[in-house]
Amino acid sequence: MNTPLLLKELLKYNDENNLILSMPGNKCGLGFTKDDIGREFLRRMGKLDITEVDPLDNLHCPEGVIKLAQEALAKTYNSKKAYFLVNGSSSGNLTAIFSEFNEGDEVIVERNCHKSIYNGLILRKLKVIYIEPVIDKKNGIFLPVSKENIYSSLKKCKNPKGIILTYPNYFGITYDIEDVLVDMKKKGIATIIDCAHGAHFNFSNRLPKSITNIGDYIVLSAHKTLPALTQGAYLLVNKENENLEFYLKAFMTTSPSYLIMASLDYARYYLDEYGSGDYEELINRAEYWKKKINDLHKVIITSKEDLEFKNYQIDLTRYLMILPKGYNGNELLLYLRKCNIQAEMSFSRGVVLILSPFNNDKDFESIHNAILNLDMGVLRGKIEECYDLDIPQKVLEPYEVFNKEGEYLEYDKCEDKIAKEAIIPYPPGIPMICAGEKITRKSINIIKDYIENNKDILGIKCGKVNVIKEIF
């Protein structure tokens, strides 16, 4: 019998009534129940899906209400200009890259960056100098890059035109980046910051420092942590660039969703009206329940003091929940799912839970009770390897691989071959091997671990890897 398959499955998932501790930041509509106008938006959402008609303005040439809404957004984040993005942060990253750089420019890039950054590097045909990541082996997680590694990469450059950084990382961890950004500007190096997970940082002094008025281009995924619909994001700009609005239009649909734009405007309004008080209350509640959960002595919800290296900050509005050695993070994610708790992602020894001001004490009690009733024995199993500082050798620039013929080989026969596609364990979506890099024996072992744990790893098709056919 014919049926709308995706819609049916979506309705089925919604019927489970899970506690949403993943994206989106609106928590499946809960974030719009704060006040009357939010509830009205939620109630009438299906009826508000409209195209560009008077008096609703036009995102590609804003002269009315959208222009005013974007000006209010810039004021909220203390940036010179601000733009709505309806194609997610990916479109903002691409816009910034194409606006600022020309083909052949040399760019410093944090290796732990999002796939959309790598796509931009390839499409814009940029020369890349990677910044080595920092690994916290004690906890089995990535940390943001260090200042030392940033300046080490800078020394390798001949004529750097820009630097692309991530702040915070996918675990909600940040570092002191302000001095770096100021120094780069003095050196004439453009700064692009993928701040996808930090759209809420401006609204509590207990959260990591906001850099929305410092970087040249800052991209915020409003939909990740704020009451906005999926695909809704912001691009903040603090420098003049005559190319920017052309590329902004080029990377966005010509039929922008008014539902997404309205939710972006609501998220800005929410922050202005309620942000400071609500985030203070959330942090107090999260810290109180963190202690209660940690006192169960089964998992550790990490504080900055628990990290292997100092000088890092942690976003207190998410739980980085880590298991003792010998236990599997993906099994914890599956266990929580059975408890009707949807985690954001798992990693080698834990999970990430994205909290929001819309989570009440009952929600935190559900997390507590799930851990209280947890049989640690069910979490034992094959442990995924946390891939570390084994940085592959770059043989070709990422864009150069498109001029080379490829072939698919079994992954265990690819040692010393050159990857034609990025190999990306997902989550967290960070390339382990970039296009144009040599595949190492260690990376082959990690691919094997991901496959055996039934975890997603992009760039692997039926156990095969696309490699450059030509021998170097």
ABEGO torsion letter per residue (X at the ends): XBBBAAAAAAAAAAAAGBBBABOBAAGGGAAAAABAAAAAAAAAAAAABBBBBOAAEBAABBABAAAAAAAAAAAAAGBABBBBBAAEAAAAAAAAAAAABBBGBBBBBBAABBAAAAAAAAAAGBBBBBBBBBBBAAAGBBBBBBAAAAAAAAAABABBABBBBBOBBAAGBBBBAAAAAAAAAAAGBBBBBBAAAAAAAAABAABBBBAAAABABBBBBAAAABBBBBGBBBBBBABBBAAAAAAAAAABBABBBAAAAAAAAAAAAAAAAAAAAAAAAAAAAAAAAAAAAAAAGABBBBBAAABABBGBBBBAABBBBBBBBGBBAAAAAAAAAAAGBBBABBBAABBBBBBBAABBAAAAAAAAAAAAABBAAAABEBBBBBBBABBBBBABBAAAAAABBBBBBBAAAABGBBBABBBBBOOAGBBABBBGBBBBAAAAAAAAAAAAAGBBBBGBBGGBBBBBABBX
